[in-house]
Amino acid sequence: MTTRADWIERQLDEARLRPVHVRALALCTIIMMIDGYDLYLVGWILPKLSDAFAVTRLQLTPVLLLQQIGMLLGG
């Protein structure tokens, strides 16, 4: 007797990768790259930002932490 779980597993194993799946994967990849770009830029901007505000990089840590918490709550 075939259970529903077995049927679903077989369907997933036999599924073919279609153009719509490739497009969705490409779109999700691009969105993730754009979403992570702000964190990449922080590494470049942080030294100049700390110099401009005359604070140490260690003092900017709470700001970066709050930025991440804001992104978490916003998501």
Buried (B, 14 or more C-beta within 10 A) or exposed (E): EEEEEEEEEEEEEEEEEEEEEEEEEEEEEEEEEEEEEEEEEEEEEBEEBBEEEEEEEEEBEEEEEEEEEEEEEEE
